[in-house]
Structure formats: structure tokens, C-alpha cells
Amino acid sequence: MSTTADPLATLGSLPGVADSVDSVRKAVDRVYGHRVMRRRSNEVTSEAALRAARGSAALSGADWALEEVRRRSDFSGEGEPRAVGAALRLTAEAGQLLSVWRQSPLRVLARLHLVAAGGDRPDASVGRPRLAGEPVVEPLVELPLPGADEVAGRLEGLAGLLIAGSAAPALVTAAVVHGELLALRPFGSYNGLVARAAERIVLVGSGLDPKAICPAEVGHAEQGREAYAAALEGYVSGTPAGLAAWIAHCGRAVELGVRESTAVCEALQRGAA
């Protein structure tokens, strides 16, 4: 496939993007080579999922300590508990949707929104893109909101690119999926959580992180909400520099997730976790 017909691959040639891709690949390879991964990879995966959920919830305004997320079992309360519960459900669900994603990304996005809502919002807006005039509640993202027709068109375009396949590195595809969903905010709620879950699906399903041990959500949270919002503005600008900066931001998030899981591996090796 030529880069003309493969706009995602074209993004891989932006200045600095190749360096981000290479850095991420090396970081991922290092953690997968850790000796703990030979025997206890399932434990690392479980811990990474918990930390990913905590990070994603933090970016949606529920910045809880990891041990609080670990010990709680009731997330039915309004506000922060609901956001944390949604993040936990999405992280668990993402790994079950890899095969469906390859065939129908839009179906997966609808499912992710239903999972995030948790069945507690029975109105007809759950699990489908918003219609004209429907409100959107999204913490952190304050960019202009695209109209419903634009949302529908861009979602179809994104799905078409994903189904057709691309020669783009997994990092680039994941960053575009994440950025596009945040820019569009296609649902009335939980868009940030859904966008980060979709990024996770791409990173895992692409083979870059097949065991889901490199939680980008941790890295996004660690870089901070202001940096996250500023990088998203770069994506929305559509400029080469802005797009490259967003991809680099996502790459750094993966690397920080790698660092987190490397620490988990070290703790397991010492018998401290």
C-alpha cells in the first residue's frame, strides 16, 4: 500500500516520529525480556491493568491512590467512584474485543461506551454516537465540539482506515485513534475513558504489547492533565508539528508505562509484590 493511500503511514514520516517509534519499541522489548516475564507474566498483566485503570480515571478527574483503587469494591457512587469503576470495567473489557476491533471498530466503540456506562444510564444515547443537540460531558477536554454530522463522517473514515489496514507503526495508529476520539467526543459521556481504552486495544492487538503490560494510561497520567490537553490541541490543529508532538506524547506515555511495569517486575523478583 502506498503512503498516498495510507495516510496513517504518512504520519510516520513526520519529523521526530520515527525516533519516538524506535524508542518505544526498544523500551517494550526490554520489559518483555525481563526474567520475571518468563514465569509470572500473568501477574504483571493483572497489575498493569489495575494501574492503567487508575491512570485513565485520574485523567477523567478521579485521581485516587493506587491502593484505594485496589481495596475498593463499590464504585456505584456518583462522581469519582463512577469514573473509577468505568475505567476498571473498560480495562478488563478491552482485551476481549481485539478480534472484533479488526472487523468493526465502530461496534467496539459502541460496546466500550456501554461498558463505561455500566448499564446505569438506560437512555437511548448510550452506546451510539451523539445526535445533533445532545450534550457532552467530558472532563479536561475544552476544545470546540464538532457537530454530529462531522462526528459521524470522521468516525466512518477512521473505521475505514483501520479496517483497510496500514503500514503505520502501532504507536502512530494508536495515537491517531486516541486523538481522534478525544477530538470528536462522539458520545455524551466517558469519551476520554473510551479513547484511552481504544488506544490500549490498538497497542495490544497490533502485537506491540501483546500481553498488555505497557500501560500507556499510566504514562498519560504521569505527564499530567495540562500536558495531555496541550498535546491534544496539537493533534486537533492538524499541523505536522502538532501531530508529531501528539504522537511523541503518546510514545512517552507508553515508555512511562513500561517503566511502571518494569518496577512491578523488579518487585515480584524481590518477592515484594
SULVEN-V188177 format. One record per pair of residues at least 24 apart in sequence whose C-alpha atoms are under 7 Angstrom apart, sorted by sequence separation. I is the first residue (numbers start at 1). J is the second residue. D is the distance in whole Angstrom. If there is no record, write none. Layout:
i-><I/I>
j-><J/J>
d-><D/D>
This chain:
i-><175/90/174/57/89/90/57/89/174/87/174/54/57/86/56/86/86/170/171/151/170/219/220/53/219/53/151/218/219/170/217/216/219/53/146/170/216/218/219/145/215/218/214/216/49/215/214/215/214/214/213/136/137/138/136/137/138/106/135/136/138/179/183/105/130/179/129/130/129/130/128/103/102/175/116/172/175/113/61/60/60/171/113/112/141/94/98/87/91/95/90/94/98/60/56/56/21/12/9/8/9/9/6/8/12/56/55/59/52/55/58/8/48/52/56/45/48/52/55/59/45/48/51/45/44/48/44/44/44/14/17/24/31/16/20/27/15/36/14/17/21/24/28/17/20/24/27/31/36>
j-><199/115/199/83/115/116/84/116/202/116/203/84/87/116/87/117/118/202/203/184/203/252/253/87/253/88/186/253/254/206/253/253/256/91/184/208/254/256/257/184/254/257/254/257/91/257/257/258/258/261/261/187/188/189/188/189/190/159/188/189/191/232/236/159/186/235/186/187/187/188/187/163/163/247/190/247/250/190/139/139/140/251/194/194/229/197/201/193/197/201/197/201/205/192/193/196/171/168/166/166/167/168/166/168/172/217/217/221/215/218/221/173/213/217/221/211/214/218/221/225/212/215/218/213/213/261/261/264/265/240/244/251/258/244/248/255/244/265/244/247/251/254/258/248/251/255/258/262/269>
d-><7/6/5/6/7/6/5/7/5/7/6/7/6/4/6/7/7/7/7/6/6/7/5/5/4/5/6/7/6/6/7/5/5/6/6/7/4/7/5/7/6/5/6/5/6/5/5/7/5/7/6/7/6/6/4/5/7/7/6/6/7/7/6/6/6/7/5/5/5/6/7/6/6/6/7/6/6/7/7/6/7/7/6/6/7/6/6/6/6/7/6/6/6/7/6/7/6/6/6/7/6/4/6/6/7/5/5/6/5/5/7/7/5/5/7/6/7/5/5/6/6/6/6/5/6/6/7/7/7/7/6/6/7/7/6/6/7/6/6/7/7/7/6/7/6/6/7/6/6>
